[in-house]
Amino acid sequence: MLSRSGITEAILTALQATLKPIGDAIQPESSGWLGEPALSGSNFVPYVVLTPMTANAGTGPFDDSQADWRLPYSVANFGVTRQQCEWMADKARELIQGLSQTHVGSGQHTYYVQQVLEQAIGGIQRVDQTNPPYYGQVDTISIWLAKEF
């Protein structure tokens, strides 16, 4: 049986290299607008939110049908401009892609990350709930794993 938390932790750790706040299924503290938007002294801190999504049944050999998995994740990126938002998204994809062909421990097992597949690169969405607005982009990635024996 797969213990997904170790895989999620490995992705969150990789994303720390953005040097920006990273959220674990929620907006991280000290991100977004710090202070009242458009007032002197306010600042927007770009951020990423990683959210595990529903994984289909595992696959694998007859004697261990749960040995291989494709785990989908939502990677939401936010910036005060379209350019900053896309920079965050590009950086997040690059860092997560760095997990390809590595070994990740999860529970009692170690898994080989066969590949990181970019399922969808989201469109830019302008968020007008604040003035000035900010921008978001939600990508979907899949981590392809094989249990090491």
C-alpha positions as CSV (number, residue, x, y, z in Angstrom):
1,M,0.0,0.0,0.0
2,L,1.3,3.4,-0.9
3,S,1.9,6.0,1.8
4,R,1.4,9.2,-0.2
5,S,2.6,11.7,2.4
6,G,6.3,11.0,1.8
7,I,5.8,11.8,-1.9
8,T,4.0,15.0,-1.2
9,E,6.7,16.0,1.3
10,A,9.4,15.5,-1.3
11,I,7.5,17.8,-3.7
12,L,7.0,20.4,-1.0
13,T,10.7,20.2,-0.2
14,A,11.7,20.6,-3.8
15,L,9.5,23.7,-4.1
16,Q,11.3,25.4,-1.2
17,A,14.0,26.3,-3.6
18,T,11.7,29.0,-5.1
19,L,12.6,30.9,-1.9
20,K,8.9,32.0,-1.9
21,P,6.1,30.8,0.4
22,I,4.8,27.3,-0.4
23,G,1.4,26.2,0.7
24,D,0.4,22.7,1.6
25,A,-3.2,22.7,0.2
26,I,-3.7,26.2,1.6
27,Q,-2.4,29.7,1.0
28,P,0.8,30.0,3.1
29,E,1.1,32.7,5.8
30,S,3.0,35.8,4.8
31,S,2.0,35.5,1.1
32,G,-0.2,37.4,-1.2
33,W,-1.0,41.0,-0.2
34,L,0.9,42.0,2.9
35,G,-0.9,45.2,4.0
36,E,-3.8,46.8,2.3
37,P,-3.5,46.6,-1.5
38,A,-2.6,49.9,-3.2
39,L,-1.6,51.6,0.1
40,S,1.9,52.8,0.7
41,G,4.0,50.1,2.2
42,S,1.8,47.2,1.0
43,N,3.6,44.4,-0.9
44,F,2.5,41.3,-2.8
45,V,4.5,38.2,-2.0
46,P,4.2,35.5,-4.8
47,Y,3.5,32.0,-3.7
48,V,2.7,28.4,-4.7
49,V,0.0,26.0,-3.3
50,L,0.5,22.3,-3.8
51,T,-2.6,20.1,-3.5
52,P,-2.7,16.3,-3.9
53,M,-5.5,15.2,-6.2
54,T,-7.3,11.9,-6.5
55,A,-5.1,9.1,-7.8
56,N,-6.6,6.2,-9.8
57,A,-5.8,2.6,-8.8
58,G,-2.2,1.6,-8.7
59,T,-0.8,-0.8,-11.3
60,G,2.1,-3.3,-11.2
61,P,3.0,-6.9,-11.5
62,F,0.5,-9.7,-10.6
63,D,2.2,-10.3,-7.2
64,D,2.1,-6.6,-6.3
65,S,-0.6,-4.8,-8.1
66,Q,-0.1,-1.6,-6.1
67,A,3.6,-1.3,-6.9
68,D,3.2,1.5,-9.5
69,W,1.3,4.7,-9.2
70,R,0.5,7.9,-11.1
71,L,-0.1,10.6,-8.5
72,P,-1.7,13.8,-9.7
73,Y,-1.1,17.2,-8.0
74,S,-2.5,20.6,-8.5
75,V,0.2,23.3,-8.5
76,A,-1.4,26.8,-8.1
77,N,0.9,29.8,-8.6
78,F,0.2,33.4,-7.8
79,G,1.9,36.7,-8.6
80,V,1.0,40.4,-8.6
81,T,1.6,40.5,-12.4
82,R,1.1,38.0,-15.2
83,Q,4.9,37.9,-15.6
84,Q,5.5,37.1,-12.0
85,C,2.8,34.5,-11.9
86,E,4.2,32.8,-14.9
87,W,7.7,33.0,-13.5
88,M,6.5,31.2,-10.3
89,A,4.7,28.5,-12.4
90,D,7.8,28.0,-14.6
91,K,10.1,27.7,-11.5
92,A,7.7,25.3,-9.7
93,R,7.5,23.1,-12.8
94,E,11.3,23.1,-13.1
95,L,11.8,22.2,-9.5
96,I,9.2,19.4,-9.5
97,Q,10.7,18.1,-12.8
98,G,13.9,17.7,-10.9
99,L,12.4,14.8,-8.9
100,S,12.4,12.7,-12.1
101,Q,14.7,9.6,-11.9
102,T,15.2,10.0,-8.1
103,H,14.3,7.8,-5.2
104,V,11.7,8.9,-2.7
105,G,10.9,7.2,0.6
106,S,7.3,6.9,1.6
107,G,6.1,4.8,4.5
108,Q,7.9,1.4,4.5
109,H,8.9,1.6,0.9
110,T,11.2,3.5,-1.5
111,Y,9.8,4.5,-4.9
112,Y,11.6,5.4,-8.0
113,V,10.2,8.5,-9.7
114,Q,10.0,7.4,-13.3
115,Q,8.9,10.7,-14.6
116,V,7.1,13.9,-13.8
117,L,4.5,14.5,-16.4
118,E,3.0,18.0,-16.9
119,Q,-0.7,17.1,-17.5
120,A,-1.9,20.6,-18.0
121,I,-0.3,24.1,-17.9
122,G,-3.1,26.3,-16.7
123,G,-4.3,29.6,-18.2
124,I,-3.6,32.8,-16.4
125,Q,-6.6,34.1,-14.4
126,R,-6.8,37.7,-13.2
127,V,-8.1,37.9,-9.6
128,D,-10.1,41.2,-9.3
129,Q,-11.0,40.7,-5.6
130,T,-8.3,43.3,-4.7
131,N,-7.3,46.6,-6.3
132,P,-4.8,46.3,-7.8
133,P,-5.6,42.7,-8.9
134,Y,-3.2,39.7,-8.9
135,Y,-2.9,36.7,-11.1
136,G,-3.1,32.9,-10.7
137,Q,-2.3,29.9,-12.8
138,V,-3.1,26.3,-11.9
139,D,-1.1,23.5,-13.4
140,T,-1.7,19.8,-13.1
141,I,1.3,17.3,-12.8
142,S,1.5,13.6,-12.4
143,I,4.3,11.8,-10.5
144,W,4.9,8.3,-12.0
145,L,6.3,6.0,-9.3
146,A,7.5,2.4,-9.2
147,K,8.1,0.6,-5.9
148,E,11.7,-0.6,-5.5
149,F,12.0,-4.1,-4.3
